[in-house]
Amino acid sequence: METRIAGTSELRLTRIGLGLAALGRPGYVNLGHAADLDRDYDIAAMRDHAASVLDAAWNAGIRYIDTARSYGRAEEFLAHWLATRGRRPEQVTIGSKWGYTYTADWRTDADVHEVKDHTLPTLQRQIEESVATLGDWIDLYQIHSATIDSGVLDRADVLDALAMLRADRGWAIGLSLSGASSRETLERALTVERDGVRLFTAVQATWNILEPSLSANLAEAHRAGLAVIAKETLANGRLTDRNDDAAFAPSRAVLEAHAGRLGCSIDQLALAAVLDNAWVDCVLSGAATIAQLESNIGALAINLDDDARSALAALAESPAKYWSKRGELEWN
């Protein structure tokens, strides 16, 4: 699998990476997540299941893994896999995130699954937690779902602390984006400097054929030297054959027609559209099973033509509509 030395921080990113959001906790908003885990939420069983998917990713050449403090036990599961498989830090690139605290207590029916807080005390606590779990494995540390409203980009104490992490630990510092105001957040982030140097050298953003509104901004960020990581590339399962929403039927018909013509599945077609962007360094798979992962990786072999590009571009939703729909997805 192709590896890119991405951005000014020279992160080593494989063309496809594995995100652990759906593997580290019982509940998530992906369509059909409960079925993916067979509703077996025993901690040891979930740890072993995550390890099996990580094994498949490794065997396929994936060397970038994305996790976060709020992904339940994802950091713990990852650390266990790294130790038991005898991996070395130079063999894999790992990114983690701070800013959300997991609060579901290993339940799928929790009233609140995670709580967002972008203040210095949360940063300091979660740094200690991540280091205690992953030690020297972390290469990239990101603000989790930075937004203008959270105020994190205006908190000098937080930005100073992140700059110290970069200086003291050698971590690349990045931010992930979420919500309809992501463009404004990214534009603001590109202006943040410490010691005369841009603070952020990576951005992880939602980009899929339903929500491509950040294309120009992410291309600009890439030109500015940021590593660009695409997340939620299948729109939490909406761009798979699991989406039987009647309102989505016309869009699904378009996807099926072009997938059939190109000899691939819906998810492969959708991921191929993400890979088609030269400014994307790494496309995250959010697979919760080996079968999903193997299907996602198959997107690397799909070559889009102009007919497919035009048809897929016509499926884009407004950011307001997309994020409203995402907000309606149920934890399961």
C-alpha positions as protocol buffer text, in pm:
chain_id: "A"
residue {
  index: 1
  type: MET
  ca { x: 0 y: 0 z: 0 }
}
residue {
  index: 2
  type: GLU
  ca { x: 125 y: 345 z: -92 }
}
residue {
  index: 3
  type: THR
  ca { x: 277 y: 546 z: 193 }
}
residue {
  index: 4
  type: ARG
  ca { x: 298 y: 925 z: 183 }
}
residue {
  index: 5
  type: ILE
  ca { x: 533 y: 1146 z: 381 }
}
residue {
  index: 6
  type: ALA
  ca { x: 268 y: 1405 z: 446 }
}
residue {
  index: 7
  type: GLY
  ca { x: 292 y: 1773 z: 527 }
}
residue {
  index: 8
  type: THR
  ca { x: 564 y: 1972 z: 697 }
}
residue {
  index: 9
  type: SER
  ca { x: 555 y: 1735 z: 995 }
}
residue {
  index: 10
  type: GLU
  ca { x: 644 y: 1448 z: 757 }
}
residue {
  index: 11
  type: LEU
  ca { x: 391 y: 1209 z: 901 }
}
residue {
  index: 12
  type: ARG
  ca { x: 407 y: 866 z: 740 }
}
residue {
  index: 13
  type: LEU
  ca { x: 53 y: 793 z: 628 }
}
residue {
  index: 14
  type: THR
  ca { x: -72 y: 498 z: 427 }
}
residue {
  index: 15
  type: ARG
  ca { x: -329 y: 576 z: 162 }
}
residue {
  index: 16
  type: ILE
  ca { x: -592 y: 405 z: 376 }
}
residue {
  index: 17
  type: GLY
  ca { x: -589 y: 417 z: 755 }
}
residue {
  index: 18
  type: LEU
  ca { x: -801 y: 245 z: 1018 }
}
residue {
  index: 19
  type: GLY
  ca { x: -1012 y: 446 z: 1259 }
}
residue {
  index: 20
  type: LEU
  ca { x: -1110 y: 282 z: 1587 }
}
residue {
  index: 21
  type: ALA
  ca { x: -1427 y: 476 z: 1669 }
}
residue {
  index: 22
  type: ALA
  ca { x: -1648 y: 173 z: 1599 }
}
residue {
  index: 23
  type: LEU
  ca { x: -1415 y: -83 z: 1757 }
}
residue {
  index: 24
  type: GLY
  ca { x: -1337 y: 64 z: 2098 }
}
residue {
  index: 25
  type: ARG
  ca { x: -1683 y: 102 z: 2253 }
}
residue {
  index: 26
  type: PRO
  ca { x: -2016 y: -81 z: 2241 }
}
residue {
  index: 27
  type: GLY
  ca { x: -2219 y: 210 z: 2105 }
}
residue {
  index: 28
  type: TYR
  ca { x: -2161 y: 417 z: 1794 }
}
residue {
  index: 29
  type: VAL
  ca { x: -2371 y: 598 z: 1534 }
}
residue {
  index: 30
  type: ASN
  ca { x: -2277 y: 384 z: 1232 }
}
residue {
  index: 31
  type: LEU
  ca { x: -2574 y: 212 z: 1069 }
}
residue {
  index: 32
  type: GLY
  ca { x: -2585 y: -149 z: 1187 }
}
residue {
  index: 33
  type: HIS
  ca { x: -2311 y: -112 z: 1445 }
}
residue {
  index: 34
  type: ALA
  ca { x: -2483 y: -345 z: 1694 }
}
residue {
  index: 35
  type: ALA
  ca { x: -2494 y: -621 z: 1434 }
}
residue {
  index: 36
  type: ASP
  ca { x: -2126 y: -569 z: 1354 }
}
residue {
  index: 37
  type: LEU
  ca { x: -2039 y: -654 z: 1714 }
}
residue {
  index: 38
  type: ASP
  ca { x: -2300 y: -932 z: 1736 }
}
residue {
  index: 39
  type: ARG
  ca { x: -2420 y: -743 z: 2043 }
}
residue {
  index: 40
  type: ASP
  ca { x: -2136 y: -907 z: 2235 }
}
residue {
  index: 41
  type: TYR
  ca { x: -2005 y: -629 z: 2455 }
}
residue {
  index: 42
  type: ASP
  ca { x: -1783 y: -834 z: 2683 }
}
residue {
  index: 43
  type: ILE
  ca { x: -1463 y: -631 z: 2716 }
}
residue {
  index: 44
  type: ALA
  ca { x: -1229 y: -921 z: 2641 }
}
residue {
  index: 45
  type: ALA
  ca { x: -1439 y: -1022 z: 2341 }
}
residue {
  index: 46
  type: MET
  ca { x: -1436 y: -670 z: 2204 }
}
residue {
  index: 47
  type: ARG
  ca { x: -1061 y: -642 z: 2261 }
}
residue {
  index: 48
  type: ASP
  ca { x: -1006 y: -964 z: 2066 }
}
residue {
  index: 49
  type: HIS
  ca { x: -1242 y: -852 z: 1792 }
}
residue {
  index: 50
  type: ALA
  ca { x: -1057 y: -522 z: 1757 }
}
residue {
  index: 51
  type: ALA
  ca { x: -729 y: -714 z: 1741 }
}
residue {
  index: 52
  type: SER
  ca { x: -860 y: -932 z: 1458 }
}
residue {
  index: 53
  type: VAL
  ca { x: -954 y: -625 z: 1253 }
}
residue {
  index: 54
  type: LEU
  ca { x: -618 y: -465 z: 1332 }
}
residue {
  index: 55
  type: ASP
  ca { x: -446 y: -784 z: 1217 }
}
residue {
  index: 56
  type: ALA
  ca { x: -635 y: -771 z: 888 }
}
residue {
  index: 57
  type: ALA
  ca { x: -544 y: -404 z: 845 }
}
residue {
  index: 58
  type: TRP
  ca { x: -177 y: -477 z: 912 }
}
residue {
  index: 59
  type: ASN
  ca { x: -175 y: -768 z: 666 }
}
residue {
  index: 60
  type: ALA
  ca { x: -325 y: -539 z: 402 }
}
residue {
  index: 61
  type: GLY
  ca { x: -45 y: -285 z: 450 }
}
residue {
  index: 62
  type: ILE
  ca { x: -230 y: -27 z: 660 }
}
residue {
  index: 63
  type: ARG
  ca { x: 13 y: 156 z: 885 }
}
residue {
  index: 64
  type: TYR
  ca { x: -189 y: 454 z: 1007 }
}
residue {
  index: 65
  type: ILE
  ca { x: -426 y: 403 z: 1300 }
}
residue {
  index: 66
  type: ASP
  ca { x: -658 y: 668 z: 1440 }
}
residue {
  index: 67
  type: THR
  ca { x: -794 y: 665 z: 1794 }
}
residue {
  index: 68
  type: ALA
  ca { x: -916 y: 905 z: 2064 }
}
residue {
  index: 69
  type: ARG
  ca { x: -975 y: 927 z: 2437 }
}
residue {
  index: 70
  type: SER
  ca { x: -1351 y: 921 z: 2382 }
}
residue {
  index: 71
  type: TYR
  ca { x: -1350 y: 596 z: 2183 }
}
residue {
  index: 72
  type: GLY
  ca { x: -1416 y: 390 z: 2495 }
}
residue {
  index: 73
  type: ARG
  ca { x: -1123 y: 149 z: 2539 }
}
residue {
  index: 74
  type: ALA
  ca { x: -981 y: 202 z: 2191 }
}
residue {
  index: 75
  type: GLU
  ca { x: -642 y: 326 z: 2311 }
}
residue {
  index: 76
  type: GLU
  ca { x: -624 y: 34 z: 2553 }
}
residue {
  index: 77
  type: PHE
  ca { x: -720 y: -218 z: 2283 }
}
residue {
  index: 78
  type: LEU
  ca { x: -463 y: -67 z: 2049 }
}
residue {
  index: 79
  type: ALA
  ca { x: -188 y: -79 z: 2311 }
}
residue {
  index: 80
  type: HIS
  ca { x: -267 y: -445 z: 2380 }
}
residue {
  index: 81
  type: TRP
  ca { x: -249 y: -527 z: 2010 }
}
residue {
  index: 82
  type: LEU
  ca { x: 81 y: -343 z: 1965 }
}
residue {
  index: 83
  type: ALA
  ca { x: 235 y: -526 z: 2260 }
}
residue {
  index: 84
  type: THR
  ca { x: 107 y: -874 z: 2180 }
}
residue {
  index: 85
  type: ARG
  ca { x: 202 y: -849 z: 1812 }
}
residue {
  index: 86
  type: GLY
  ca { x: 550 y: -716 z: 1886 }
}
residue {
  index: 87
  type: ARG
  ca { x: 511 y: -402 z: 1679 }
}
residue {
  index: 88
  type: ARG
  ca { x: 773 y: -128 z: 1697 }
}
residue {
  index: 89
  type: PRO
  ca { x: 703 y: 248 z: 1698 }
}
residue {
  index: 90
  type: GLU
  ca { x: 886 y: 302 z: 1370 }
}
residue {
  index: 91
  type: GLN
  ca { x: 658 y: 50 z: 1198 }
}
residue {
  index: 92
  type: VAL
  ca { x: 329 y: 232 z: 1247 }
}
residue {
  index: 93
  type: THR
  ca { x: 193 y: 587 z: 1275 }
}
residue {
  index: 94
  type: ILE
  ca { x: -64 y: 651 z: 1545 }
}
residue {
  index: 95
  type: GLY
  ca { x: -285 y: 953 z: 1593 }
}
residue {
  index: 96
  type: SER
  ca { x: -498 y: 1019 z: 1900 }
}
residue {
  index: 97
  type: LYS
  ca { x: -728 y: 1301 z: 2002 }
}
residue {
  index: 98
  type: TRP
  ca { x: -834 y: 1490 z: 2311 }
}
residue {
  index: 99
  type: GLY
  ca { x: -1139 y: 1700 z: 2394 }
}
residue {
  index: 100
  type: TYR
  ca { x: -1419 y: 1448 z: 2448 }
}
residue {
  index: 101
  type: THR
  ca { x: -1463 y: 1235 z: 2759 }
}
residue {
  index: 102
  type: TYR
  ca { x: -1631 y: 897 z: 2723 }
}
residue {
  index: 103
  type: THR
  ca { x: -1927 y: 886 z: 2963 }
}
residue {
  index: 104
  type: ALA
  ca { x: -2142 y: 592 z: 2846 }
}
residue {
  index: 105
  type: ASP
  ca { x: -2001 y: 348 z: 3104 }
}
residue {
  index: 106
  type: TRP
  ca { x: -1991 y: 71 z: 2844 }
}
residue {
  index: 107
  type: ARG
  ca { x: -2363 y: 101 z: 2769 }
}
residue {
  index: 108
  type: THR
  ca { x: -2530 y: 142 z: 2431 }
}
residue {
  index: 109
  type: ASP
  ca { x: -2838 y: 309 z: 2581 }
}
residue {
  index: 110
  type: ALA
  ca { x: -2662 y: 583 z: 2775 }
}
residue {
  index: 111
  type: ASP
  ca { x: -2829 y: 923 z: 2775 }
}
residue {
  index: 112
  type: VAL
  ca { x: -2492 y: 1086 z: 2703 }
}
residue {
  index: 113
  type: HIS
  ca { x: -2211 y: 893 z: 2536 }
}
residue {
  index: 114
  type: GLU
  ca { x: -1941 y: 1160 z: 2543 }
}
residue {
  index: 115
  type: VAL
  ca { x: -1893 y: 1509 z: 2678 }
}
residue {
  index: 116
  type: LYS
  ca { x: -1700 y: 1776 z: 2491 }
}
residue {
  index: 117
  type: ASP
  ca { x: -1467 y: 2012 z: 2677 }
}
residue {
  index: 118
  type: HIS
  ca { x: -1180 y: 2198 z: 2514 }
}
residue {
  index: 119
  type: THR
  ca { x: -1028 y: 2358 z: 2824 }
}
residue {
  index: 120
  type: LEU
  ca { x: -676 y: 2321 z: 2959 }
}
residue {
  index: 121
  type: PRO
  ca { x: -763 y: 2090 z: 3251 }
}
residue {
  index: 122
  type: THR
  ca { x: -920 y: 1837 z: 3011 }
}
residue {
  index: 123
  type: LEU
  ca { x: -618 y: 1858 z: 2781 }
}
residue {
  index: 124
  type: GLN
  ca { x: -378 y: 1803 z: 3071 }
}
residue {
  index: 125
  type: ARG
  ca { x: -577 y: 1509 z: 3206 }
}
residue {
  index: 126
  type: GLN
  ca { x: -618 y: 1340 z: 2872 }
}
residue {
  index: 127
  type: ILE
  ca { x: -252 y: 1382 z: 2777 }
}
residue {
  index: 128
  type: GLU
  ca { x: -162 y: 1190 z: 3093 }
}
residue {
  index: 129
  type: GLU
  ca { x: -420 y: 922 z: 3013 }
}
residue {
  index: 130
  type: SER
  ca { x: -305 y: 877 z: 2654 }
}
residue {
  index: 131
  type: VAL
  ca { x: 63 y: 868 z: 2750 }
}
residue {
  index: 132
  type: ALA
  ca { x: -8 y: 617 z: 3027 }
}
residue {
  index: 133
  type: THR
  ca { x: -177 y: 391 z: 2771 }
}
residue {
  index: 134
  type: LEU
  ca { x: 21 y: 443 z: 2451 }
}
residue {
  index: 135
  type: GLY
  ca { x: 349 y: 585 z: 2578 }
}
residue {
  index: 136
  type: ASP
  ca { x: 587 y: 676 z: 2298 }
}
residue {
  index: 137
  type: TRP
  ca { x: 362 y: 538 z: 2026 }
}
residue {
  index: 138
  type: ILE
  ca { x: 177 y: 864 z: 1961 }
}
residue {
  index: 139
  type: ASP
  ca { x: 289 y: 1054 z: 1650 }
}
residue {
  index: 140
  type: LEU
  ca { x: -6 y: 1290 z: 1599 }
}
residue {
  index: 141
  type: TYR
  ca { x: -218 y: 1454 z: 1869 }
}
residue {
  index: 142
  type: GLN
  ca { x: -534 y: 1633 z: 1761 }
}
residue {
  index: 143
  type: ILE
  ca { x: -806 y: 1852 z: 1903 }
}
residue {
  index: 144
  type: HIS
  ca { x: -1117 y: 1637 z: 1874 }
}
residue {
  index: 145
  type: SER
  ca { x: -1389 y: 1811 z: 1671 }
}
residue {
  index: 146
  type: ALA
  ca { x: -1257 y: 2163 z: 1701 }
}
residue {
  index: 147
  type: THR
  ca { x: -1521 y: 2426 z: 1631 }
}
residue {
  index: 148
  type: ILE
  ca { x: -1539 y: 2800 z: 1648 }
}
residue {
  index: 149
  type: ASP
  ca { x: -1814 y: 2769 z: 1910 }
}
residue {
  index: 150
  type: SER
  ca { x: -1599 y: 2558 z: 2143 }
}
residue {
  index: 151
  type: GLY
  ca { x: -1356 y: 2850 z: 2172 }
}
residue {
  index: 152
  type: VAL
  ca { x: -1052 y: 2624 z: 2164 }
}
residue {
  index: 153
  type: LEU
  ca { x: -873 y: 2823 z: 1894 }
}
residue {
  index: 154
  type: ASP
  ca { x: -894 y: 3134 z: 2112 }
}
residue {
  index: 155
  type: ARG
  ca { x: -760 y: 2971 z: 2431 }
}
residue {
  index: 156
  type: ALA
  ca { x: -398 y: 3080 z: 2455 }
}
residue {
  index: 157
  type: ASP
  ca { x: -328 y: 2841 z: 2743 }
}
residue {
  index: 158
  type: VAL
  ca { x: -445 y: 2541 z: 2540 }
}
residue {
  index: 159
  type: LEU
  ca { x: -255 y: 2646 z: 2228 }
}
residue {
  index: 160
  type: ASP
  ca { x: 59 y: 2708 z: 2433 }
}
residue {
  index: 161
  type: ALA
  ca { x: 29 y: 2361 z: 2588 }
}
residue {
  index: 162
  type: LEU
  ca { x: -8 y: 2201 z: 2247 }
}
residue {
  index: 163
  type: ALA
  ca { x: 300 y: 2387 z: 2125 }
}
residue {
  index: 164
  type: MET
  ca { x: 492 y: 2252 z: 2425 }
}
residue {
  index: 165
  type: LEU
  ca { x: 384 y: 1900 z: 2335 }
}
residue {
  index: 166
  type: ARG
  ca { x: 523 y: 1954 z: 1987 }
}
residue {
  index: 167
  type: ALA
  ca { x: 852 y: 2083 z: 2127 }
}
residue {
  index: 168
  type: ASP
  ca { x: 893 y: 1838 z: 2417 }
}
residue {
  index: 169
  type: ARG
  ca { x: 755 y: 1517 z: 2271 }
}
residue {
  index: 170
  type: GLY
  ca { x: 799 y: 1575 z: 1900 }
}
residue {
  index: 171
  type: TRP
  ca { x: 431 y: 1511 z: 1828 }
}
residue {
  index: 172
  type: ALA
  ca { x: 266 y: 1659 z: 1523 }
}
residue {
  index: 173
  type: ILE
  ca { x: -28 y: 1874 z: 1634 }
}
residue {
  index: 174
  type: GLY
  ca { x: -353 y: 1864 z: 1443 }
}
residue {
  index: 175
  type: LEU
  ca { x: -725 y: 1912 z: 1471 }
}
residue {
  index: 176
  type: SER
  ca { x: -1030 y: 1721 z: 1356 }
}
residue {
  index: 177
  type: LEU
  ca { x: -1332 y: 1911 z: 1228 }
}
residue {
  index: 178
  type: SER
  ca { x: -1704 y: 1855 z: 1266 }
}
residue {
  index: 179
  type: GLY
  ca { x: -2021 y: 2040 z: 1182 }
}
residue {
  index: 180
  type: ALA
  ca { x: -2152 y: 2286 z: 929 }
}
residue {
  index: 181
  type: SER
  ca { x: -1904 y: 2555 z: 1042 }
}
residue {
  index: 182
  type: SER
  ca { x: -1598 y: 2342 z: 960 }
}
residue {
  index: 183
  type: ARG
  ca { x: -1483 y: 2578 z: 687 }
}
residue {
  index: 184
  type: GLU
  ca { x: -1466 y: 2871 z: 927 }
}
residue {
  index: 185
  type: THR
  ca { x: -1283 y: 2658 z: 1184 }
}
residue {
  index: 186
  type: LEU
  ca { x: -1020 y: 2545 z: 934 }
}
residue {
  index: 187
  type: GLU
  ca { x: -966 y: 2897 z: 805 }
}
residue {
  index: 188
  type: ARG
  ca { x: -908 y: 3014 z: 1162 }
}
residue {
  index: 189
  type: ALA
  ca { x: -678 y: 2721 z: 1242 }
}
residue {
  index: 190
  type: LEU
  ca { x: -450 y: 2807 z: 952 }
}
residue {
  index: 191
  type: THR
  ca { x: -376 y: 3143 z: 1116 }
}
residue {
  index: 192
  type: VAL
  ca { x: -272 y: 3001 z: 1455 }
}
residue {
  index: 193
  type: GLU
  ca { x: 102 y: 3028 z: 1518 }
}
residue {
  index: 194
  type: ARG
  ca { x: 339 y: 2971 z: 1806 }
}
residue {
  index: 195
  type: ASP
  ca { x: 699 y: 3093 z: 1798 }
}
residue {
  index: 196
  type: GLY
  ca { x: 646 y: 3214 z: 1444 }
}
residue {
  index: 197
  type: VAL
  ca { x: 547 y: 2870 z: 1316 }
}
residue {
  index: 198
  type: ARG
  ca { x: 200 y: 2742 z: 1223 }
}
residue {
  index: 199
  type: LEU
  ca { x: 82 y: 2526 z: 1515 }
}
residue {
  index: 200
  type: PHE
  ca { x: -127 y: 2276 z: 1322 }
}
residue {
  index: 201
  type: THR
  ca { x: 39 y: 2047 z: 1071 }
}
residue {
  index: 202
  type: ALA
  ca { x: -251 y: 1805 z: 1018 }
}
residue {
  index: 203
  type: VAL
  ca { x: -625 y: 1827 z: 970 }
}
residue {
  index: 204
  type: GLN
  ca { x: -876 y: 1542 z: 989 }
}
residue {
  index: 205
  type: ALA
  ca { x: -1202 y: 1637 z: 825 }
}
residue {
  index: 206
  type: THR
  ca { x: -1527 y: 1483 z: 712 }
}
residue {
  index: 207
  type: TRP
  ca { x: -1525 y: 1443 z: 335 }
}
residue {
  index: 208
  type: ASN
  ca { x: -1757 y: 1220 z: 140 }
}
residue {
  index: 209
  type: ILE
  ca { x: -1972 y: 1251 z: -169 }
}
residue {
  index: 210
  type: LEU
  ca { x: -2265 y: 1378 z: 39 }
}
residue {
  index: 211
  type: GLU
  ca { x: -2053 y: 1641 z: 218 }
}
residue {
  index: 212
  type: PRO
  ca { x: -1775 y: 1766 z: -12 }
}
residue {
  index: 213
  type: SER
  ca { x: -1804 y: 2132 z: 85 }
}
residue {
  index: 214
  type: LEU
  ca { x: -1451 y: 2154 z: 229 }
}
residue {
  index: 215
  type: SER
  ca { x: -1278 y: 2054 z: -94 }
}
residue {
  index: 216
  type: ALA
  ca { x: -1124 y: 2392 z: -172 }
}
residue {
  index: 217
  type: ASN
  ca { x: -1026 y: 2455 z: 190 }
}
residue {
  index: 218
  type: LEU
  ca { x: -863 y: 2116 z: 234 }
}
residue {
  index: 219
  type: ALA
  ca { x: -675 y: 2160 z: -93 }
}
residue {
  index: 220
  type: GLU
  ca { x: -550 y: 2494 z: 38 }
}
residue {
  index: 221
  type: ALA
  ca { x: -449 y: 2335 z: 368 }
}
residue {
  index: 222
  type: HIS
  ca { x: -259 y: 2066 z: 179 }
}
residue {
  index: 223
  type: ARG
  ca { x: -73 y: 2331 z: -22 }
}
residue {
  index: 224
  type: ALA
  ca { x: 7 y: 2507 z: 306 }
}
residue {
  index: 225
  type: GLY
  ca { x: 183 y: 2195 z: 433 }
}
residue {
  index: 226
  type: LEU
  ca { x: -85 y: 2023 z: 641 }
}
residue {
  index: 227
  type: ALA
  ca { x: -135 y: 1650 z: 620 }
}
residue {
  index: 228
  type: VAL
  ca { x: -498 y: 1592 z: 519 }
}
residue {
  index: 229
  type: ILE
  ca { x: -684 y: 1291 z: 663 }
}
residue {
  index: 230
  type: ALA
  ca { x: -1038 y: 1222 z: 543 }
}
residue {
  index: 231
  type: LYS
  ca { x: -1286 y: 1080 z: 797 }
}
residue {
  index: 232
  type: GLU
  ca { x: -1649 y: 964 z: 787 }
}
residue {
  index: 233
  type: THR
  ca { x: -1585 y: 880 z: 425 }
}
residue {
  index: 234
  type: LEU
  ca { x: -1891 y: 652 z: 413 }
}
residue {
  index: 235
  type: ALA
  ca { x: -2111 y: 896 z: 604 }
}
residue {
  index: 236
  type: ASN
  ca { x: -2151 y: 659 z: 902 }
}
residue {
  index: 237
  type: GLY
  ca { x: -2290 y: 387 z: 679 }
}
residue {
  index: 238
  type: ARG
  ca { x: -2523 y: 602 z: 473 }
}
residue {
  index: 239
  type: LEU
  ca { x: -2302 y: 531 z: 169 }
}
residue {
  index: 240
  type: THR
  ca { x: -2329 y: 154 z: 200 }
}
residue {
  index: 241
  type: ASP
  ca { x: -2590 y: -103 z: 109 }
}
residue {
  index: 242
  type: ARG
  ca { x: -2723 y: -76 z: 466 }
}
residue {
  index: 243
  type: ASN
  ca { x: -2892 y: 251 z: 391 }
}
residue {
  index: 244
  type: ASP
  ca { x: -3253 y: 158 z: 317 }
}
residue {
  index: 245
  type: ASP
  ca { x: -3395 y: 503 z: 394 }
}
residue {
  index: 246
  type: ALA
  ca { x: -3669 y: 564 z: 139 }
}
residue {
  index: 247
  type: ALA
  ca { x: -3563 y: 927 z: 107 }
}
residue {
  index: 248
  type: PHE
  ca { x: -3217 y: 810 z: 0 }
}
residue {
  index: 249
  type: ALA
  ca { x: -3348 y: 570 z: -265 }
}
residue {
  index: 250
  type: PRO
  ca { x: -3287 y: 800 z: -567 }
}
residue {
  index: 251
  type: SER
  ca { x: -2926 y: 859 z: -458 }
}
residue {
  index: 252
  type: ARG
  ca { x: -2878 y: 491 z: -390 }
}
residue {
  index: 253
  type: ALA
  ca { x: -3000 y: 410 z: -740 }
}
residue {
  index: 254
  type: VAL
  ca { x: -2729 y: 637 z: -883 }
}
residue {
  index: 255
  type: LEU
  ca { x: -2465 y: 470 z: -667 }
}
residue {
  index: 256
  type: GLU
  ca { x: -2580 y: 122 z: -764 }
}
residue {
  index: 257
  type: ALA
  ca { x: -2585 y: 205 z: -1133 }
}
residue {
  index: 258
  type: HIS
  ca { x: -2228 y: 332 z: -1140 }
}
residue {
  index: 259
  type: ALA
  ca { x: -2100 y: 69 z: -899 }
}
residue {
  index: 260
  type: GLY
  ca { x: -2246 y: -197 z: -1125 }
}
residue {
  index: 261
  type: ARG
  ca { x: -2093 y: -37 z: -1433 }
}
residue {
  index: 262
  type: LEU
  ca { x: -1748 y: -18 z: -1270 }
}
residue {
  index: 263
  type: GLY
  ca { x: -1772 y: -364 z: -1113 }
}
residue {
  index: 264
  type: CYS
  ca { x: -1755 y: -261 z: -748 }
}
residue {
  index: 265
  type: SER
  ca { x: -1970 y: -219 z: -438 }
}
residue {
  index: 266
  type: ILE
  ca { x: -2135 y: 102 z: -320 }
}
residue {
  index: 267
  type: ASP
  ca { x: -1881 y: 156 z: -43 }
}
residue {
  index: 268
  type: GLN
  ca { x: -1591 y: 102 z: -282 }
}
residue {
  index: 269
  type: LEU
  ca { x: -1734 y: 356 z: -525 }
}
residue {
  index: 270
  type: ALA
  ca { x: -1781 y: 612 z: -245 }
}
residue {
  index: 271
  type: LEU
  ca { x: -1428 y: 558 z: -113 }
}
residue {
  index: 272
  type: ALA
  ca { x: -1282 y: 575 z: -462 }
}
residue {
  index: 273
  type: ALA
  ca { x: -1432 y: 924 z: -487 }
}
residue {
  index: 274
  type: VAL
  ca { x: -1240 y: 1026 z: -174 }
}
residue {
  index: 275
  type: LEU
  ca { x: -917 y: 869 z: -301 }
}
residue {
  index: 276
  type: ASP
  ca { x: -969 y: 1059 z: -627 }
}
residue {
  index: 277
  type: ASN
  ca { x: -872 y: 1383 z: -451 }
}
residue {
  index: 278
  type: ALA
  ca { x: -498 y: 1441 z: -484 }
}
residue {
  index: 279
  type: TRP
  ca { x: -496 y: 1657 z: -170 }
}
residue {
  index: 280
  type: VAL
  ca { x: -614 y: 1371 z: 54 }
}
residue {
  index: 281
  type: ASP
  ca { x: -314 y: 1200 z: 210 }
}
residue {
  index: 282
  type: CYS
  ca { x: -501 y: 931 z: 404 }
}
residue {
  index: 283
  type: VAL
  ca { x: -856 y: 797 z: 380 }
}
residue {
  index: 284
  type: LEU
  ca { x: -985 y: 650 z: 705 }
}
residue {
  index: 285
  type: SER
  ca { x: -1182 y: 329 z: 702 }
}
residue {
  index: 286
  type: GLY
  ca { x: -1420 y: 308 z: 995 }
}
residue {
  index: 287
  type: ALA
  ca { x: -1467 y: -65 z: 946 }
}
residue {
  index: 288
  type: ALA
  ca { x: -1601 y: -265 z: 1240 }
}
residue {
  index: 289
  type: THR
  ca { x: -1550 y: -605 z: 1075 }
}
residue {
  index: 290
  type: ILE
  ca { x: -1284 y: -771 z: 862 }
}
residue {
  index: 291
  type: ALA
  ca { x: -1529 y: -806 z: 573 }
}
residue {
  index: 292
  type: GLN
  ca { x: -1600 y: -432 z: 578 }
}
residue {
  index: 293
  type: LEU
  ca { x: -1229 y: -353 z: 590 }
}
residue {
  index: 294
  type: GLU
  ca { x: -1148 y: -581 z: 299 }
}
residue {
  index: 295
  type: SER
  ca { x: -1427 y: -426 z: 95 }
}
residue {
  index: 296
  type: ASN
  ca { x: -1305 y: -75 z: 179 }
}
residue {
  index: 297
  type: ILE
  ca { x: -950 y: -159 z: 74 }
}
residue {
  index: 298
  type: GLY
  ca { x: -1086 y: -276 z: -260 }
}
residue {
  index: 299
  type: ALA
  ca { x: -1156 y: 89 z: -342 }
}
residue {
  index: 300
  type: LEU
  ca { x: -786 y: 127 z: -421 }
}
residue {
  index: 301
  type: ALA
  ca { x: -843 y: -72 z: -740 }
}
residue {
  index: 302
  type: ILE
  ca { x: -1136 y: 138 z: -863 }
}
residue {
  index: 303
  type: ASN
  ca { x: -1067 y: 400 z: -1130 }
}
residue {
  index: 304
  type: LEU
  ca { x: -1343 y: 658 z: -1159 }
}
residue {
  index: 305
  type: ASP
  ca { x: -1433 y: 796 z: -1498 }
}
residue {
  index: 306
  type: ASP
  ca { x: -1585 y: 1133 z: -1579 }
}
residue {
  index: 307
  type: ASP
  ca { x: -1938 y: 992 z: -1593 }
}
residue {
  index: 308
  type: ALA
  ca { x: -1905 y: 859 z: -1236 }
}
residue {
  index: 309
  type: ARG
  ca { x: -1745 y: 1179 z: -1112 }
}
residue {
  index: 310
  type: SER
  ca { x: -2027 y: 1391 z: -1250 }
}
residue {
  index: 311
  type: ALA
  ca { x: -2298 y: 1162 z: -1116 }
}
residue {
  index: 312
  type: LEU
  ca { x: -2145 y: 1143 z: -769 }
}
residue {
  index: 313
  type: ALA
  ca { x: -2091 y: 1520 z: -752 }
}
residue {
  index: 314
  type: ALA
  ca { x: -2464 y: 1567 z: -812 }
}
residue {
  index: 315
  type: LEU
  ca { x: -2543 y: 1374 z: -492 }
}
residue {
  index: 316
  type: ALA
  ca { x: -2391 y: 1638 z: -263 }
}
residue {
  index: 317
  type: GLU
  ca { x: -2612 y: 1774 z: 13 }
}
residue {
  index: 318
  type: SER
  ca { x: -2590 y: 2116 z: 172 }
}
residue {
  index: 319
  type: PRO
  ca { x: -2371 y: 2115 z: 485 }
}
residue {
  index: 320
  type: ALA
  ca { x: -2675 y: 2211 z: 694 }
}
residue {
  index: 321
  type: LYS
  ca { x: -2877 y: 1916 z: 562 }
}
residue {
  index: 322
  type: TYR
  ca { x: -2588 y: 1671 z: 594 }
}
residue {
  index: 323
  type: TRP
  ca { x: -2502 y: 1760 z: 953 }
}
residue {
  index: 324
  type: SER
  ca { x: -2867 y: 1767 z: 1053 }
}
residue {
  index: 325
  type: LYS
  ca { x: -2908 y: 1414 z: 917 }
}
residue {
  index: 326
  type: ARG
  ca { x: -2592 y: 1299 z: 1092 }
}
residue {
  index: 327
  type: GLY
  ca { x: -2725 y: 1438 z: 1417 }
}
residue {
  index: 328
  type: GLU
  ca { x: -3033 y: 1217 z: 1380 }
}
residue {
  index: 329
  type: LEU
  ca { x: -2834 y: 892 z: 1362 }
}
residue {
  index: 330
  type: GLU
  ca { x: -2894 y: 670 z: 1661 }
}
residue {
  index: 331
  type: TRP
  ca { x: -2626 y: 527 z: 1887 }
}
residue {
  index: 332
  type: ASN
  ca { x: -2647 y: 150 z: 1858 }
}
